[in-house]
């Protein structure tokens, strides 16, 4: 199973970027716990200052699992 992120859909009522990211991370934790095969982080409008820590935490979270992390459209 393959998951593609969309924080606006996961946290439509969140009023701040921080709130959106908090909901997204909880959602991703649940997906990893459920044994998702791959997560594609597709947050094109997320600034690098927010994206890099998010992906770093996600990669650390998935390190001991079979879940793979891909980041869409970003060289940084």
Residue, then its C-alpha position, 0 to 999 in steps of 0.5 A: x500500500x502506498x500513501x501520498x501526503x496532502x496535509x490540507x486534506x488531512x487537517x482541513x480545519x487547522x488554522x496554522x502550518x504548525x497545526x497542519x504539520x502536527x496532524x499530518x505527523x500523527x496521521x503518518x505515525x498511524x500509517x507506519x504503525x499499520x505497516x504502510x509500504x511507502x509514503x510519498x511526501x508531496x507537499x510542494x508548497x511547504x517551505x524547506x524550513x518545515x519540509x526538511x525537519x518533517x522528512x527527517x523525523x519521518x525517515x527516523x520513524x520508519x528506519x526500523x520498519x519496512x516503510x519507504x519514504x519518497x519526497x516529491x519534486x524537491x532537490x533540497 
